[in-house]
Each structure stands twice: as structure tokens, then as C-alpha cells.
Amino acid sequence: MGVLGSACTFDVLVDGGRVGGLKPGEQLTLHVDPGEHIVGVVGRDAICGGGVAQVEVTIAADQRKGLRVGMSQGWDILIEPSAY
């Protein structure tokens, strides 16, 4: 999450439903059905501002995808592809 996100905690949503939370340095592993999904992240803390970030992810059977949650210089929440 970098320096800007180091004090932030996030709720993680898949297709509009909460599936977990993230604190700095944590990872969350999800097992979803193949197909298209909307992955969203919303800040839990007022200090994090940022609103909601969402990305569409298409998952094939037996496929793994990594996403990284971060903060922009303007305190917007980011969801980006990750190799980790």
C-alpha cells in the first residue's frame, strides 16, 4: 500500500458483497467461480478518504490472478494487477 496507505484498512468486495478486509501488509486469497467479477475496495477509515475503487476481472477455470491495493498521491484507492 506504500507510505500513503500504511495507516489504512480496507473492505474487499466481490460482485457487491463483502468478502474480507485488508490491513497494511496483509494478503487475501479468494476462490471464485470462473467468469467475470467486479472486485471492489473501500477504505474503512476516515483518514483514508478515497471512496471506492472497482475493477472487472475475468477468471478462467484453474486460473490465478493477483491484484494489489494502493493509494495514489491524491489519496484515491487503486487496484492494480500484481505478479505476487
C-alpha positions as CSV (number, residue, x, y, z in Angstrom):
1,M,0.0,0.0,0.0
2,G,3.0,2.2,0.2
3,V,3.5,5.2,2.6
4,L,0.2,6.8,1.9
5,G,-1.8,3.6,2.5
6,S,0.2,2.4,5.5
7,A,-2.4,3.7,8.0
8,C,-5.4,2.5,6.1
9,T,-7.6,-0.6,6.4
10,F,-9.9,-1.7,3.6
11,D,-13.1,-3.8,3.0
12,V,-12.8,-6.0,-0.1
13,L,-15.9,-6.8,-2.1
14,V,-16.6,-9.2,-4.9
15,D,-19.7,-8.6,-7.0
16,G,-21.0,-6.2,-4.4
17,G,-20.7,-8.4,-1.4
18,R,-18.1,-8.0,1.4
19,V,-15.6,-10.9,1.3
20,G,-12.9,-9.7,3.7
21,G,-10.7,-6.9,4.9
22,L,-7.1,-5.8,4.4
23,K,-4.7,-4.1,6.8
24,P,-1.3,-2.9,5.6
25,G,1.0,-5.8,4.6
26,E,-1.8,-8.4,4.5
27,Q,-2.9,-10.6,1.7
28,L,-6.3,-12.0,1.0
29,T,-6.8,-15.2,-1.1
30,L,-10.3,-15.7,-2.7
31,H,-11.7,-18.6,-4.5
32,V,-14.3,-17.5,-7.0
33,D,-16.2,-19.3,-9.8
34,P,-14.9,-18.8,-13.3
35,G,-16.3,-15.9,-15.2
36,E,-16.5,-12.1,-14.9
37,H,-16.4,-10.5,-11.5
38,I,-16.2,-7.0,-10.1
39,V,-13.6,-6.6,-7.4
40,G,-14.0,-3.5,-5.2
41,V,-12.1,-2.0,-2.3
42,V,-13.4,0.7,0.1
43,G,-11.5,2.5,2.9
44,R,-12.8,1.8,6.4
45,D,-11.0,4.8,8.0
46,A,-11.9,8.5,7.5
47,I,-8.2,9.2,7.2
48,C,-8.0,7.2,4.0
49,G,-10.7,9.1,2.1
50,G,-10.6,7.7,-1.4
51,G,-14.1,6.4,-1.8
52,V,-14.4,3.1,-3.7
53,A,-12.2,1.5,-6.4
54,Q,-13.5,-1.3,-8.6
55,V,-12.1,-3.4,-11.4
56,E,-13.6,-6.0,-13.7
57,V,-11.7,-9.3,-13.5
58,T,-12.3,-12.4,-15.8
59,I,-11.2,-15.7,-14.3
60,A,-10.9,-18.9,-16.3
61,A,-11.1,-22.3,-14.6
62,D,-8.0,-23.1,-12.6
63,Q,-6.6,-19.6,-13.2
64,R,-5.0,-17.4,-10.6
65,K,-4.9,-13.6,-10.7
66,G,-3.1,-11.2,-8.4
67,L,-4.3,-7.7,-7.6
68,R,-2.6,-5.0,-5.5
69,V,-4.4,-2.4,-3.4
70,G,-2.7,1.0,-3.0
71,M,-3.2,4.7,-2.7
72,S,-2.4,7.5,-5.3
73,Q,-0.7,10.7,-4.3
74,G,-4.2,12.3,-4.3
75,W,-5.5,9.7,-1.8
76,D,-7.5,7.7,-4.3
77,I,-7.7,4.0,-3.8
78,L,-6.0,2.0,-6.6
79,I,-6.5,-1.7,-7.6
80,E,-3.7,-2.8,-9.9
81,P,-2.5,-6.1,-11.4
82,S,0.2,-7.8,-9.5
83,A,2.6,-10.8,-10.1
84,Y,2.6,-11.6,-6.4
